[in-house]
Amino acid sequence: VQLVESGGGLVQAGGSLRLACAASESTLSFRTMGWYRQAPGKERELVATISSGSITYYVDSVKGRFTISRDNAKNTVYLQMNSLKPEDTAVYFCHARPLDYAFPPYWGQGTQVTVSS
């Protein structure tokens, strides 16, 4: 399984970006898909997830600003990021958890998001 992220870049504070994660197989084959991020010198943290039934979860720091969604026809998960803040600067990683918990999750290569003040 391959996960390929796109959509990162440099944006000013208050701006928006949309990240996309294209999977090499159907997104319905995963229990959940989501986004993590890792800022320099910090641990990787969960940002948002969406289940196969489209139930969503957001970390408190992005609630009301970020929206996760999926397009099963395109095998793609999106993260719409609005009202970006400098503290959102990080490498964002796509994550997919298989239906069977016995298998490890899959990770994308990451895409850099930089928010300038």
Stockholm file with secondary structure:
# STOCKHOLM 1.0

chainA/1-117         VQLVESGGGLVQAGGSLRLACAASESTLSFRTMGWYRQAPGKERELVATISSGSITYYVDSVKGRFTISRDNAKNTVYLQMNSLKPEDTAVYFCHARPLDYAFPPYWGQGTQVTVSS
#=GR chainA/1-117 SS CCEEEECCEEEETTCCEEEEEEESSCGGGEEEEEEEEECTTSCCEEEEEEETTCCEEECGGGTTTEEEEEEGGGTEEEEEECSCCGGGCEEEEEEEEESSTTSCCEECCCEEEEEEC
#=GC SS_cons         CCEEEECCEEEETTCCEEEEEEESSCGGGEEEEEEEEECTTSCCEEEEEEETTCCEEECGGGTTTEEEEEEGGGTEEEEEECSCCGGGCEEEEEEEEESSTTSCCEECCCEEEEEEC
//
